[in-house]
Amino acid sequence: QVQLVESGGGLVQPGGSLRLSCAASGRAVSSENVQWYRQAPGKGRELVAVIGHLGTTVYGDSVKGRSTISRDNATNTVHLQINNLKPGDTAIYYCTLDMSWGQGAQVTVSS
């Protein structure tokens, strides 16, 4: 059984940075794709970033160029760094692996 726990969310000022973490148990994060999605109030779920089992990365257009997804095999954790945060980045961020989802981490970008 795969369990995912997101952390690192919070309130950030515009222009700031945030590093979200997705700690996995029950499956190695290096075994298959791990994806980050986000859902803003009143909107559908949006793909933010993916890291493949071979380490390849893909980013959604909304964060491309200011985001980095990475993987720590030793701690079985996937990180998502987003820089130059904008109010439009306000959302609940979820990680997913093997059709399992975490509970989400709230990110609020506001001055």
ABEGO torsion letter per residue (X at the ends): XBBBBBBGBEBBBBGBBBBBBBBBBGBBAAABBBBBBBBBBGBBBBBABBBBAAGBBBBBAAABGABBBBBBAAAGBBBBBBBGBBAAABBBBBBBBGGBBBAEBBBBBBX
